[in-house]
Amino acid sequence: MTQLKAAVRSESTHKPHVLLVEDEVSIAKRLEMLLDEEGYDVDLADTGQSALNKFKLKDFNLMVADLRLPDIDYMDMIQRVRDSWPETRVVS
């Protein structure tokens, strides 16, 4: 986590914005708490479509995504993010 944190923080002086895409609420909340404790500003999305909608409203430095999403194929969502927001790093 430390190398990832350093890479994201080196891009700006503000609190890094992370979009966490996870459809299991308990996992999402635990990861949100961990990332928040590490100094990230975390938004949650429980579907691929809700993640894409959030990108239209806010810039994210990093997206952490579940491989199995209920509505959109993971690879399709990743490709859309990379095409439209190439500055956002993606971790799965």
PDB file of N, CA, C and O in Angstrom, chain B, residues numbered from 101:
ATOM      1  N   MET B 101       0.831  -1.193   0.000  1.00  0.00           N
ATOM      2  CA  MET B 101       0.000   0.000   0.000  1.00  0.00           C
ATOM      3  C   MET B 101       0.867   1.245   0.000  1.00  0.00           C
ATOM      4  O   MET B 101       0.461   2.265  -0.556  1.00  0.00           O
ATOM      5  N   THR B 102       2.037   1.197   0.600  1.00  0.00           N
ATOM      6  CA  THR B 102       2.878   2.378   0.722  1.00  0.00           C
ATOM      7  C   THR B 102       3.362   2.872  -0.638  1.00  0.00           C
ATOM      8  O   THR B 102       3.349   4.080  -0.876  1.00  0.00           O
ATOM      9  N   GLN B 103       3.793   1.982  -1.546  1.00  0.00           N
ATOM     10  CA  GLN B 103       4.251   2.396  -2.868  1.00  0.00           C
ATOM     11  C   GLN B 103       3.110   3.013  -3.666  1.00  0.00           C
ATOM     12  O   GLN B 103       3.303   4.025  -4.339  1.00  0.00           O
ATOM     13  N   LEU B 104       1.933   2.418  -3.597  1.00  0.00           N
ATOM     14  CA  LEU B 104       0.772   2.953  -4.297  1.00  0.00           C
ATOM     15  C   LEU B 104       0.425   4.330  -3.757  1.00  0.00           C
ATOM     16  O   LEU B 104       0.160   5.255  -4.526  1.00  0.00           O
ATOM     17  N   LYS B 105       0.425   4.465  -2.454  1.00  0.00           N
ATOM     18  CA  LYS B 105       0.117   5.747  -1.820  1.00  0.00           C
ATOM     19  C   LYS B 105       1.116   6.814  -2.264  1.00  0.00           C
ATOM     20  O   LYS B 105       0.724   7.936  -2.585  1.00  0.00           O
ATOM     21  N   ALA B 106       2.387   6.473  -2.284  1.00  0.00           N
ATOM     22  CA  ALA B 106       3.410   7.427  -2.689  1.00  0.00           C
ATOM     23  C   ALA B 106       3.244   7.822  -4.150  1.00  0.00           C
ATOM     24  O   ALA B 106       3.425   8.988  -4.499  1.00  0.00           O
ATOM     25  N   ALA B 107       2.904   6.869  -5.002  1.00  0.00           N
ATOM     26  CA  ALA B 107       2.732   7.165  -6.425  1.00  0.00           C
ATOM     27  C   ALA B 107       1.564   8.106  -6.653  1.00  0.00           C
ATOM     28  O   ALA B 107       1.671   9.057  -7.427  1.00  0.00           O
ATOM     29  N   VAL B 108       0.462   7.850  -5.992  1.00  0.00           N
ATOM     30  CA  VAL B 108      -0.717   8.697  -6.164  1.00  0.00           C
ATOM     31  C   VAL B 108      -0.474  10.065  -5.552  1.00  0.00           C
ATOM     32  O   VAL B 108      -0.824  11.079  -6.156  1.00  0.00           O
ATOM     33  N   ARG B 109       0.110  10.114  -4.380  1.00  0.00           N
ATOM     34  CA  ARG B 109       0.354  11.401  -3.715  1.00  0.00           C
ATOM     35  C   ARG B 109       1.362  12.257  -4.469  1.00  0.00           C
ATOM     36  O   ARG B 109       1.284  13.485  -4.422  1.00  0.00           O
ATOM     37  N   SER B 110       2.297  11.633  -5.156  1.00  0.00           N
ATOM     38  CA  SER B 110       3.304  12.409  -5.861  1.00  0.00           C
ATOM     39  C   SER B 110       2.705  13.208  -7.005  1.00  0.00           C
ATOM     40  O   SER B 110       3.318  14.170  -7.470  1.00  0.00           O
ATOM     41  N   GLU B 111       1.519  12.830  -7.468  1.00  0.00           N
ATOM     42  CA  GLU B 111       0.880  13.519  -8.574  1.00  0.00           C
ATOM     43  C   GLU B 111       0.241  14.836  -8.152  1.00  0.00           C
ATOM     44  O   GLU B 111      -0.013  15.689  -9.003  1.00  0.00           O
ATOM     45  N   SER B 112      -0.022  15.022  -6.884  1.00  0.00           N
ATOM     46  CA  SER B 112      -0.659  16.252  -6.450  1.00  0.00           C
ATOM     47  C   SER B 112      -0.424  16.456  -4.959  1.00  0.00           C
ATOM     48  O   SER B 112       0.062  15.567  -4.259  1.00  0.00           O
ATOM     49  N   THR B 113      -0.779  17.639  -4.496  1.00  0.00           N
ATOM     50  CA  THR B 113      -0.602  17.941  -3.083  1.00  0.00           C
ATOM     51  C   THR B 113      -1.898  17.795  -2.302  1.00  0.00           C
ATOM     52  O   THR B 113      -1.894  17.954  -1.081  1.00  0.00           O
ATOM     53  N   HIS B 114      -2.996  17.500  -2.965  1.00  0.00           N
ATOM     54  CA  HIS B 114      -4.275  17.335  -2.278  1.00  0.00           C
ATOM     55  C   HIS B 114      -4.487  15.879  -1.865  1.00  0.00           C
ATOM     56  O   HIS B 114      -3.740  14.991  -2.276  1.00  0.00           O
ATOM     57  N   LYS B 115      -5.492  15.653  -1.068  1.00  0.00           N
ATOM     58  CA  LYS B 115      -5.842  14.302  -0.640  1.00  0.00           C
ATOM     59  C   LYS B 115      -6.287  13.504  -1.874  1.00  0.00           C
ATOM     60  O   LYS B 115      -7.244  13.907  -2.536  1.00  0.00           O
ATOM     61  N   PRO B 116      -5.634  12.402  -2.199  1.00  0.00           N
ATOM     62  CA  PRO B 116      -5.968  11.641  -3.406  1.00  0.00           C
ATOM     63  C   PRO B 116      -7.410  11.123  -3.369  1.00  0.00           C
ATOM     64  O   PRO B 116      -7.893  10.649  -2.340  1.00  0.00           O
ATOM     65  N   HIS B 117      -8.078  11.226  -4.516  1.00  0.00           N
ATOM     66  CA  HIS B 117      -9.456  10.752  -4.644  1.00  0.00           C
ATOM     67  C   HIS B 117      -9.443   9.341  -5.212  1.00  0.00           C
ATOM     68  O   HIS B 117      -8.877   9.092  -6.276  1.00  0.00           O
ATOM     69  N   VAL B 118     -10.074   8.419  -4.488  1.00  0.00           N
ATOM     70  CA  VAL B 118     -10.131   7.017  -4.891  1.00  0.00           C
ATOM     71  C   VAL B 118     -11.581   6.621  -5.082  1.00  0.00           C
ATOM     72  O   VAL B 118     -12.436   6.921  -4.249  1.00  0.00           O
ATOM     73  N   LEU B 119     -11.849   5.942  -6.194  1.00  0.00           N
ATOM     74  CA  LEU B 119     -13.164   5.357  -6.412  1.00  0.00           C
ATOM     75  C   LEU B 119     -13.036   3.865  -6.179  1.00  0.00           C
ATOM     76  O   LEU B 119     -12.290   3.180  -6.879  1.00  0.00           O
ATOM     77  N   LEU B 120     -13.755   3.368  -5.207  1.00  0.00           N
ATOM     78  CA  LEU B 120     -13.756   1.951  -4.861  1.00  0.00           C
ATOM     79  C   LEU B 120     -15.028   1.326  -5.434  1.00  0.00           C
ATOM     80  O   LEU B 120     -16.136   1.694  -5.044  1.00  0.00           O
ATOM     81  N   VAL B 121     -14.865   0.385  -6.356  1.00  0.00           N
ATOM     82  CA  VAL B 121     -16.001  -0.266  -7.011  1.00  0.00           C
ATOM     83  C   VAL B 121     -16.103  -1.683  -6.459  1.00  0.00           C
ATOM     84  O   VAL B 121     -15.304  -2.554  -6.803  1.00  0.00           O
ATOM     85  N   GLU B 122     -17.084  -1.903  -5.610  1.00  0.00           N
ATOM     86  CA  GLU B 122     -17.270  -3.190  -4.922  1.00  0.00           C
ATOM     87  C   GLU B 122     -18.746  -3.360  -4.621  1.00  0.00           C
ATOM     88  O   GLU B 122     -19.369  -2.472  -4.039  1.00  0.00           O
ATOM     89  N   ASP B 123     -19.316  -4.505  -5.018  1.00  0.00           N
ATOM     90  CA  ASP B 123     -20.748  -4.726  -4.814  1.00  0.00           C
ATOM     91  C   ASP B 123     -21.086  -5.397  -3.486  1.00  0.00           C
ATOM     92  O   ASP B 123     -22.258  -5.456  -3.116  1.00  0.00           O
ATOM     93  N   GLU B 124     -20.106  -5.897  -2.772  1.00  0.00           N
ATOM     94  CA  GLU B 124     -20.367  -6.480  -1.451  1.00  0.00           C
ATOM     95  C   GLU B 124     -20.140  -5.391  -0.401  1.00  0.00           C
ATOM     96  O   GLU B 124     -19.017  -4.927  -0.202  1.00  0.00           O
ATOM     97  N   VAL B 125     -21.217  -4.995   0.261  1.00  0.00           N
ATOM     98  CA  VAL B 125     -21.197  -3.855   1.169  1.00  0.00           C
ATOM     99  C   VAL B 125     -20.172  -4.018   2.284  1.00  0.00           C
ATOM    100  O   VAL B 125     -19.444  -3.074   2.592  1.00  0.00           O
ATOM    101  N   SER B 126     -20.101  -5.185   2.889  1.00  0.00           N
ATOM    102  CA  SER B 126     -19.174  -5.367   4.017  1.00  0.00           C
ATOM    103  C   SER B 126     -17.721  -5.206   3.573  1.00  0.00           C
ATOM    104  O   SER B 126     -16.919  -4.611   4.292  1.00  0.00           O
ATOM    105  N   ILE B 127     -17.378  -5.724   2.411  1.00  0.00           N
ATOM    106  CA  ILE B 127     -16.019  -5.579   1.890  1.00  0.00           C
ATOM    107  C   ILE B 127     -15.751  -4.119   1.542  1.00  0.00           C
ATOM    108  O   ILE B 127     -14.689  -3.583   1.858  1.00  0.00           O
ATOM    109  N   ALA B 128     -16.720  -3.481   0.889  1.00  0.00           N
ATOM    110  CA  ALA B 128     -16.561  -2.078   0.503  1.00  0.00           C
ATOM    111  C   ALA B 128     -16.318  -1.193   1.728  1.00  0.00           C
ATOM    112  O   ALA B 128     -15.438  -0.333   1.714  1.00  0.00           O
ATOM    113  N   LYS B 129     -17.093  -1.406   2.773  1.00  0.00           N
ATOM    114  CA  LYS B 129     -16.959  -0.566   3.973  1.00  0.00           C
ATOM    115  C   LYS B 129     -15.608  -0.776   4.651  1.00  0.00           C
ATOM    116  O   LYS B 129     -15.003   0.183   5.130  1.00  0.00           O
ATOM    117  N   ARG B 130     -15.127  -2.024   4.698  1.00  0.00           N
ATOM    118  CA  ARG B 130     -13.817  -2.284   5.307  1.00  0.00           C
ATOM    119  C   ARG B 130     -12.691  -1.648   4.502  1.00  0.00           C
ATOM    120  O   ARG B 130     -11.776  -1.047   5.066  1.00  0.00           O
ATOM    121  N   LEU B 131     -12.762  -1.782   3.184  1.00  0.00           N
ATOM    122  CA  LEU B 131     -11.743  -1.173   2.339  1.00  0.00           C
ATOM    123  C   LEU B 131     -11.806   0.351   2.409  1.00  0.00           C
ATOM    124  O   LEU B 131     -10.772   1.020   2.415  1.00  0.00           O
ATOM    125  N   GLU B 132     -13.015   0.895   2.462  1.00  0.00           N
ATOM    126  CA  GLU B 132     -13.176   2.341   2.590  1.00  0.00           C
ATOM    127  C   GLU B 132     -12.519   2.839   3.877  1.00  0.00           C
ATOM    128  O   GLU B 132     -11.826   3.856   3.872  1.00  0.00           O
ATOM    129  N   MET B 133     -12.736   2.128   4.962  1.00  0.00           N
ATOM    130  CA  MET B 133     -12.156   2.521   6.239  1.00  0.00           C
ATOM    131  C   MET B 133     -10.624   2.461   6.177  1.00  0.00           C
ATOM    132  O   MET B 133      -9.947   3.373   6.652  1.00  0.00           O
ATOM    133  N   LEU B 134     -10.091   1.407   5.603  1.00  0.00           N
ATOM    134  CA  LEU B 134      -8.638   1.256   5.484  1.00  0.00           C
ATOM    135  C   LEU B 134      -8.042   2.378   4.634  1.00  0.00           C
ATOM    136  O   LEU B 134      -7.050   2.991   5.030  1.00  0.00           O
ATOM    137  N   LEU B 135      -8.633   2.652   3.481  1.00  0.00           N
ATOM    138  CA  LEU B 135      -8.129   3.705   2.607  1.00  0.00           C
ATOM    139  C   LEU B 135      -8.259   5.083   3.253  1.00  0.00           C
ATOM    140  O   LEU B 135      -7.372   5.925   3.112  1.00  0.00           O
ATOM    141  N   ASP B 136      -9.354   5.309   3.955  1.00  0.00           N
ATOM    142  CA  ASP B 136      -9.549   6.577   4.658  1.00  0.00           C
ATOM    143  C   ASP B 136      -8.470   6.766   5.724  1.00  0.00           C
ATOM    144  O   ASP B 136      -7.927   7.861   5.869  1.00  0.00           O
ATOM    145  N   GLU B 137      -8.163   5.724   6.456  1.00  0.00           N
ATOM    146  CA  GLU B 137      -7.116   5.790   7.481  1.00  0.00           C
ATOM    147  C   GLU B 137      -5.743   6.075   6.869  1.00  0.00           C
ATOM    148  O   GLU B 137      -4.876   6.657   7.521  1.00  0.00           O
ATOM    149  N   GLU B 138      -5.551   5.664   5.619  1.00  0.00           N
ATOM    150  CA  GLU B 138      -4.281   5.902   4.927  1.00  0.00           C
ATOM    151  C   GLU B 138      -4.229   7.284   4.276  1.00  0.00           C
ATOM    152  O   GLU B 138      -3.221   7.645   3.669  1.00  0.00           O
ATOM    153  N   GLY B 139      -5.315   8.060   4.399  1.00  0.00           N
ATOM    154  CA  GLY B 139      -5.296   9.426   3.913  1.00  0.00           C
ATOM    155  C   GLY B 139      -5.951   9.672   2.571  1.00  0.00           C
ATOM    156  O   GLY B 139      -5.737  10.718   1.959  1.00  0.00           O
ATOM    157  N   TYR B 140      -6.742   8.729   2.106  1.00  0.00           N
ATOM    158  CA  TYR B 140      -7.424   8.891   0.827  1.00  0.00           C
ATOM    159  C   TYR B 140      -8.841   9.426   1.026  1.00  0.00           C
ATOM    160  O   TYR B 140      -9.469   9.183   2.056  1.00  0.00           O
ATOM    161  N   ASP B 141      -9.334  10.157   0.028  1.00  0.00           N
ATOM    162  CA  ASP B 141     -10.728  10.571  -0.044  1.00  0.00           C
ATOM    163  C   ASP B 141     -11.426   9.502  -0.876  1.00  0.00           C
ATOM    164  O   ASP B 141     -11.157   9.388  -2.072  1.00  0.00           O
ATOM    165  N   VAL B 142     -12.317   8.715  -0.273  1.00  0.00           N
ATOM    166  CA  VAL B 142     -12.879   7.534  -0.918  1.00  0.00           C
ATOM    167  C   VAL B 142     -14.349   7.729  -1.264  1.00  0.00           C
ATOM    168  O   VAL B 142     -15.144   8.160  -0.429  1.00  0.00           O
ATOM    169  N   ASP B 143     -14.699   7.406  -2.507  1.00  0.00           N
ATOM    170  CA  ASP B 143     -16.085   7.313  -2.944  1.00  0.00           C
ATOM    171  C   ASP B 143     -16.360   5.851  -3.248  1.00  0.00           C
ATOM    172  O   ASP B 143     -15.472   5.132  -3.707  1.00  0.00           O
ATOM    173  N   LEU B 144     -17.578   5.412  -2.997  1.00  0.00           N
ATOM    174  CA  LEU B 144     -17.966   4.032  -3.256  1.00  0.00           C
ATOM    175  C   LEU B 144     -18.937   3.949  -4.420  1.00  0.00           C
ATOM    176  O   LEU B 144     -19.770   4.833  -4.619  1.00  0.00           O
ATOM    177  N   ALA B 145     -18.814   2.865  -5.191  1.00  0.00           N
ATOM    178  CA  ALA B 145     -19.771   2.538  -6.243  1.00  0.00           C
ATOM    179  C   ALA B 145     -20.014   1.038  -6.163  1.00  0.00           C
ATOM    180  O   ALA B 145     -19.071   0.260  -6.023  1.00  0.00           O
ATOM    181  N   ASP B 146     -21.276   0.631  -6.250  1.00  0.00           N
ATOM    182  CA  ASP B 146     -21.572  -0.797  -6.133  1.00  0.00           C
ATOM    183  C   ASP B 146     -21.845  -1.477  -7.473  1.00  0.00           C
ATOM    184  O   ASP B 146     -22.075  -2.686  -7.519  1.00  0.00           O
ATOM    185  N   THR B 147     -21.820  -0.710  -8.557  1.00  0.00           N
ATOM    186  CA  THR B 147     -21.964  -1.269  -9.903  1.00  0.00           C
ATOM    187  C   THR B 147     -21.007  -0.544 -10.842  1.00  0.00           C
ATOM    188  O   THR B 147     -20.505   0.536 -10.530  1.00  0.00           O
ATOM    189  N   GLY B 148     -20.768  -1.149 -11.982  1.00  0.00           N
ATOM    190  CA  GLY B 148     -19.935  -0.497 -12.974  1.00  0.00           C
ATOM    191  C   GLY B 148     -20.552   0.785 -13.493  1.00  0.00           C
ATOM    192  O   GLY B 148     -19.856   1.782 -13.681  1.00  0.00           O
ATOM    193  N   GLN B 149     -21.858   0.764 -13.725  1.00  0.00           N
ATOM    194  CA  GLN B 149     -22.531   1.954 -14.235  1.00  0.00           C
ATOM    195  C   GLN B 149     -22.490   3.096 -13.229  1.00  0.00           C
ATOM    196  O   GLN B 149     -22.299   4.251 -13.610  1.00  0.00           O
ATOM    197  N   SER B 150     -22.667   2.785 -11.948  1.00  0.00           N
ATOM    198  CA  SER B 150     -22.598   3.858 -10.947  1.00  0.00           C
ATOM    199  C   SER B 150     -21.175   4.410 -10.868  1.00  0.00           C
ATOM    200  O   SER B 150     -20.991   5.599 -10.606  1.00  0.00           O
ATOM    201  N   ALA B 151     -20.175   3.572 -11.088  1.00  0.00           N
ATOM    202  CA  ALA B 151     -18.788   4.050 -11.118  1.00  0.00           C
ATOM    203  C   ALA B 151     -18.585   5.014 -12.284  1.00  0.00           C
ATOM    204  O   ALA B 151     -17.998   6.082 -12.113  1.00  0.00           O
ATOM    205  N   LEU B 152     -19.065   4.642 -13.458  1.00  0.00           N
ATOM    206  CA  LEU B 152     -18.918   5.516 -14.625  1.00  0.00           C
ATOM    207  C   LEU B 152     -19.659   6.826 -14.416  1.00  0.00           C
ATOM    208  O   LEU B 152     -19.178   7.879 -14.837  1.00  0.00           O
ATOM    209  N   ASN B 153     -20.812   6.781 -13.778  1.00  0.00           N
ATOM    210  CA  ASN B 153     -21.564   8.002 -13.481  1.00  0.00           C
ATOM    211  C   ASN B 153     -20.788   8.910 -12.527  1.00  0.00           C
ATOM    212  O   ASN B 153     -20.807  10.132 -12.681  1.00  0.00           O
ATOM    213  N   LYS B 154     -20.107   8.319 -11.543  1.00  0.00           N
ATOM    214  CA  LYS B 154     -19.332   9.113 -10.589  1.00  0.00           C
ATOM    215  C   LYS B 154     -18.155   9.805 -11.270  1.00  0.00           C
ATOM    216  O   LYS B 154     -17.772  10.909 -10.885  1.00  0.00           O
ATOM    217  N   PHE B 155     -17.583   9.154 -12.285  1.00  0.00           N
ATOM    218  CA  PHE B 155     -16.489   9.771 -13.025  1.00  0.00           C
ATOM    219  C   PHE B 155     -16.947  11.042 -13.734  1.00  0.00           C
ATOM    220  O   PHE B 155     -16.147  11.956 -13.934  1.00  0.00           O
ATOM    221  N   LYS B 156     -18.203  11.111 -14.110  1.00  0.00           N
ATOM    222  CA  LYS B 156     -18.727  12.298 -14.787  1.00  0.00           C
ATOM    223  C   LYS B 156     -18.850  13.485 -13.829  1.00  0.00           C
ATOM    224  O   LYS B 156     -18.909  14.635 -14.264  1.00  0.00           O
ATOM    225  N   LEU B 157     -18.887  13.200 -12.524  1.00  0.00           N
ATOM    226  CA  LEU B 157     -19.073  14.242 -11.515  1.00  0.00           C
ATOM    227  C   LEU B 157     -17.791  14.651 -10.801  1.00  0.00           C
ATOM    228  O   LEU B 157     -17.718  15.743 -10.237  1.00  0.00           O
ATOM    229  N   LYS B 158     -16.788  13.793 -10.819  1.00  0.00           N
ATOM    230  CA  LYS B 158     -15.603  14.032 -10.000  1.00  0.00           C
ATOM    231  C   LYS B 158     -14.381  13.390 -10.656  1.00  0.00           C
ATOM    232  O   LYS B 158     -14.493  12.346 -11.300  1.00  0.00           O
ATOM    233  N   ASP B 159     -13.230  14.009 -10.493  1.00  0.00           N
ATOM    234  CA  ASP B 159     -11.982  13.419 -10.969  1.00  0.00           C
ATOM    235  C   ASP B 159     -11.424  12.489  -9.900  1.00  0.00           C
ATOM    236  O   ASP B 159     -11.451  12.812  -8.712  1.00  0.00           O
ATOM    237  N   PHE B 160     -10.923  11.345 -10.321  1.00  0.00           N
ATOM    238  CA  PHE B 160     -10.328  10.376  -9.406  1.00  0.00           C
ATOM    239  C   PHE B 160      -8.885  10.125  -9.807  1.00  0.00           C
ATOM    240  O   PHE B 160      -8.561  10.047 -10.992  1.00  0.00           O
ATOM    241  N   ASN B 161      -8.021   9.999  -8.805  1.00  0.00           N
ATOM    242  CA  ASN B 161      -6.630   9.650  -9.049  1.00  0.00           C
ATOM    243  C   ASN B 161      -6.469   8.151  -9.243  1.00  0.00           C
ATOM    244  O   ASN B 161      -5.567   7.691  -9.943  1.00  0.00           O
ATOM    245  N   LEU B 162      -7.363   7.399  -8.610  1.00  0.00           N
ATOM    246  CA  LEU B 162      -7.234   5.947  -8.595  1.00  0.00           C
ATOM    247  C   LEU B 162      -8.608   5.298  -8.536  1.00  0.00           C
ATOM    248  O   LEU B 162      -9.509   5.778  -7.847  1.00  0.00           O
ATOM    249  N   MET B 163      -8.758   4.189  -9.277  1.00  0.00           N
ATOM    250  CA  MET B 163      -9.961   3.372  -9.159  1.00  0.00           C
ATOM    251  C   MET B 163      -9.526   1.973  -8.735  1.00  0.00           C
ATOM    252  O   MET B 163      -8.674   1.357  -9.375  1.00  0.00           O
ATOM    253  N   VAL B 164     -10.114   1.484  -7.658  1.00  0.00           N
ATOM    254  CA  VAL B 164      -9.892   0.122  -7.189  1.00  0.00           C
ATOM    255  C   VAL B 164     -11.186  -0.623  -7.471  1.00  0.00           C
ATOM    256  O   VAL B 164     -12.237  -0.267  -6.936  1.00  0.00           O
ATOM    257  N   ALA B 165     -11.120  -1.656  -8.309  1.00  0.00           N
ATOM    258  CA  ALA B 165     -12.345  -2.293  -8.783  1.00  0.00           C
ATOM    259  C   ALA B 165     -12.360  -3.799  -8.557  1.00  0.00           C
ATOM    260  O   ALA B 165     -11.349  -4.486  -8.699  1.00  0.00           O
ATOM    261  N   ASP B 166     -13.523  -4.276  -8.206  1.00  0.00           N
ATOM    262  CA  ASP B 166     -13.809  -5.697  -8.097  1.00  0.00           C
ATOM    263  C   ASP B 166     -13.787  -6.287  -9.508  1.00  0.00           C
ATOM    264  O   ASP B 166     -14.199  -5.628 -10.463  1.00  0.00           O
ATOM    265  N   LEU B 167     -13.314  -7.513  -9.639  1.00  0.00           N
ATOM    266  CA  LEU B 167     -13.280  -8.158 -10.953  1.00  0.00           C
ATOM    267  C   LEU B 167     -14.660  -8.616 -11.411  1.00  0.00           C
ATOM    268  O   LEU B 167     -14.902  -8.745 -12.611  1.00  0.00           O
ATOM    269  N   ARG B 168     -15.557  -8.860 -10.478  1.00  0.00           N
ATOM    270  CA  ARG B 168     -16.911  -9.341 -10.814  1.00  0.00           C
ATOM    271  C   ARG B 168     -17.921  -8.285 -10.421  1.00  0.00           C
ATOM    272  O   ARG B 168     -18.177  -8.049  -9.240  1.00  0.00           O
ATOM    273  N   LEU B 169     -18.483  -7.661 -11.426  1.00  0.00           N
ATOM    274  CA  LEU B 169     -19.488  -6.634 -11.197  1.00  0.00           C
ATOM    275  C   LEU B 169     -20.843  -7.133 -11.680  1.00  0.00           C
ATOM    276  O   LEU B 169     -20.910  -7.911 -12.632  1.00  0.00           O
ATOM    277  N   PRO B 170     -21.931  -6.694 -11.033  1.00  0.00           N
ATOM    278  CA  PRO B 170     -23.240  -7.239 -11.370  1.00  0.00           C
ATOM    279  C   PRO B 170     -23.823  -6.762 -12.698  1.00  0.00           C
ATOM    280  O   PRO B 170     -24.747  -7.389 -13.216  1.00  0.00           O
ATOM    281  N   ASP B 171     -23.305  -5.666 -13.264  1.00  0.00           N
ATOM    282  CA  ASP B 171     -23.984  -5.106 -14.430  1.00  0.00           C
ATOM    283  C   ASP B 171     -23.126  -4.926 -15.672  1.00  0.00           C
ATOM    284  O   ASP B 171     -23.642  -5.015 -16.786  1.00  0.00           O
ATOM    285  N   ILE B 172     -21.846  -4.678 -15.514  1.00  0.00           N
ATOM    286  CA  ILE B 172     -20.967  -4.409 -16.648  1.00  0.00           C
ATOM    287  C   ILE B 172     -19.765  -5.327 -16.557  1.00  0.00           C
ATOM    288  O   ILE B 172     -19.234  -5.567 -15.472  1.00  0.00           O
ATOM    289  N   ASP B 173     -19.342  -5.835 -17.693  1.00  0.00           N
ATOM    290  CA  ASP B 173     -18.129  -6.633 -17.739  1.00  0.00           C
ATOM    291  C   ASP B 173     -16.954  -5.785 -17.251  1.00  0.00           C
ATOM    292  O   ASP B 173     -16.779  -4.643 -17.676  1.00  0.00           O
ATOM    293  N   TYR B 174     -16.172  -6.348 -16.372  1.00  0.00           N
ATOM    294  CA  TYR B 174     -15.047  -5.635 -15.755  1.00  0.00           C
ATOM    295  C   TYR B 174     -14.124  -5.017 -16.805  1.00  0.00           C
ATOM    296  O   TYR B 174     -13.770  -3.842 -16.700  1.00  0.00           O
ATOM    297  N   MET B 175     -13.736  -5.792 -17.808  1.00  0.00           N
ATOM    298  CA  MET B 175     -12.805  -5.299 -18.819  1.00  0.00           C
ATOM    299  C   MET B 175     -13.415  -4.152 -19.632  1.00  0.00           C
ATOM    300  O   MET B 175     -12.712  -3.217 -20.013  1.00  0.00           O
ATOM    301  N   ASP B 176     -14.712  -4.228 -19.892  1.00  0.00           N
ATOM    302  CA  ASP B 176     -15.395  -3.147 -20.605  1.00  0.00           C
ATOM    303  C   ASP B 176     -15.352  -1.859 -19.775  1.00  0.00           C
ATOM    304  O   ASP B 176     -15.069  -0.783 -20.302  1.00  0.00           O
ATOM    305  N   MET B 177     -15.632  -1.979 -18.488  1.00  0.00           N
ATOM    306  CA  MET B 177     -15.604  -0.795 -17.623  1.00  0.00           C
ATOM    307  C   MET B 177     -14.199  -0.192 -17.567  1.00  0.00           C
ATOM    308  O   MET B 177     -14.043   1.026 -17.661  1.00  0.00           O
ATOM    309  N   ILE B 178     -13.190  -1.030 -17.416  1.00  0.00           N
ATOM    310  CA  ILE B 178     -11.808  -0.556 -17.356  1.00  0.00           C
ATOM    311  C   ILE B 178     -11.444   0.160 -18.658  1.00  0.00           C
ATOM    312  O   ILE B 178     -10.805   1.212 -18.628  1.00  0.00           O
ATOM    313  N   GLN B 179     -11.843  -0.395 -19.788  1.00  0.00           N
ATOM    314  CA  GLN B 179     -11.538   0.235 -21.068  1.00  0.00           C
ATOM    315  C   GLN B 179     -12.215   1.594 -21.199  1.00  0.00           C
ATOM    316  O   GLN B 179     -11.613   2.543 -21.702  1.00  0.00           O
ATOM    317  N   ARG B 180     -13.462   1.692 -20.749  1.00  0.00           N
ATOM    318  CA  ARG B 180     -14.167   2.978 -20.790  1.00  0.00           C
ATOM    319  C   ARG B 180     -13.461   4.024 -19.926  1.00  0.00           C
ATOM    320  O   ARG B 180     -13.320   5.180 -20.324  1.00  0.00           O
ATOM    321  N   VAL B 181     -13.022   3.603 -18.743  1.00  0.00           N
ATOM    322  CA  VAL B 181     -12.314   4.530 -17.852  1.00  0.00           C
ATOM    323  C   VAL B 181     -11.001   4.967 -18.492  1.00  0.00           C
ATOM    324  O   VAL B 181     -10.682   6.156 -18.494  1.00  0.00           O
ATOM    325  N   ARG B 182     -10.253   4.040 -19.023  1.00  0.00           N
ATOM    326  CA  ARG B 182      -8.966   4.384 -19.637  1.00  0.00           C
ATOM    327  C   ARG B 182      -9.139   5.274 -20.864  1.00  0.00           C
ATOM    328  O   ARG B 182      -8.312   6.150 -21.117  1.00  0.00           O
ATOM    329  N   ASP B 183     -10.207   5.054 -21.624  1.00  0.00           N
ATOM    330  CA  ASP B 183     -10.460   5.887 -22.806  1.00  0.00           C
ATOM    331  C   ASP B 183     -10.874   7.305 -22.430  1.00  0.00           C
ATOM    332  O   ASP B 183     -10.413   8.270 -23.040  1.00  0.00           O
ATOM    333  N   SER B 184     -11.733   7.432 -21.436  1.00  0.00           N
ATOM    334  CA  SER B 184     -12.291   8.740 -21.082  1.00  0.00           C
ATOM    335  C   SER B 184     -11.499   9.487 -20.012  1.00  0.00           C
ATOM    336  O   SER B 184     -11.490  10.718 -19.996  1.00  0.00           O
ATOM    337  N   TRP B 185     -10.839   8.760 -19.125  1.00  0.00           N
ATOM    338  CA  TRP B 185     -10.084   9.380 -18.021  1.00  0.00           C
ATOM    339  C   TRP B 185      -8.712   8.715 -17.935  1.00  0.00           C
ATOM    340  O   TRP B 185      -8.426   8.022 -16.958  1.00  0.00           O
ATOM    341  N   PRO B 186      -7.858   8.914 -18.943  1.00  0.00           N
ATOM    342  CA  PRO B 186      -6.568   8.198 -18.988  1.00  0.00           C
ATOM    343  C   PRO B 186      -5.625   8.530 -17.836  1.00  0.00           C
ATOM    344  O   PRO B 186      -4.695   7.768 -17.572  1.00  0.00           O
ATOM    345  N   GLU B 187      -5.841   9.639 -17.151  1.00  0.00           N
ATOM    346  CA  GLU B 187      -4.971  10.009 -16.035  1.00  0.00           C
ATOM    347  C   GLU B 187      -5.285   9.216 -14.764  1.00  0.00           C
ATOM    348  O   GLU B 187      -4.503   9.248 -13.814  1.00  0.00           O
ATOM    349  N   THR B 188      -6.404   8.515 -14.733  1.00  0.00           N
ATOM    350  CA  THR B 188      -6.778   7.720 -13.562  1.00  0.00           C
ATOM    351  C   THR B 188      -6.080   6.368 -13.597  1.00  0.00           C
ATOM    352  O   THR B 188      -6.155   5.640 -14.586  1.00  0.00           O
ATOM    353  N   ARG B 189      -5.407   6.049 -12.511  1.00  0.00           N
ATOM    354  CA  ARG B 189      -4.780   4.723 -12.375  1.00  0.00           C
ATOM    355  C   ARG B 189      -5.856   3.724 -11.974  1.00  0.00           C
ATOM    356  O   ARG B 189      -6.834   4.073 -11.312  1.00  0.00           O
ATOM    357  N   VAL B 190      -5.656   2.462 -12.390  1.00  0.00           N
ATOM    358  CA  VAL B 190      -6.643   1.418 -12.118  1.00  0.00           C
ATOM    359  C   VAL B 190      -5.962   0.242 -11.440  1.00  0.00           C
ATOM    360  O   VAL B 190      -4.921  -0.238 -11.887  1.00  0.00           O
ATOM    361  N   VAL B 191      -6.577  -0.216 -10.340  1.00  0.00           N
ATOM    362  CA  VAL B 191      -6.096  -1.398  -9.615  1.00  0.00           C
ATOM    363  C   VAL B 191      -7.284  -2.332  -9.457  1.00  0.00           C
ATOM    364  O   VAL B 191      -8.394  -1.892  -9.159  1.00  0.00           O
ATOM    365  N   SER B 192      -7.048  -3.617  -9.658  1.00  0.00           N
ATOM    366  CA  SER B 192      -8.138  -4.584  -9.474  1.00  0.00           C
ATOM    367  C   SER B 192      -7.681  -5.723  -8.597  1.00  0.00           C
ATOM    368  O   SER B 192      -8.456  -6.640  -8.324  1.00  0.00           O
TER     369      SER B 192
END
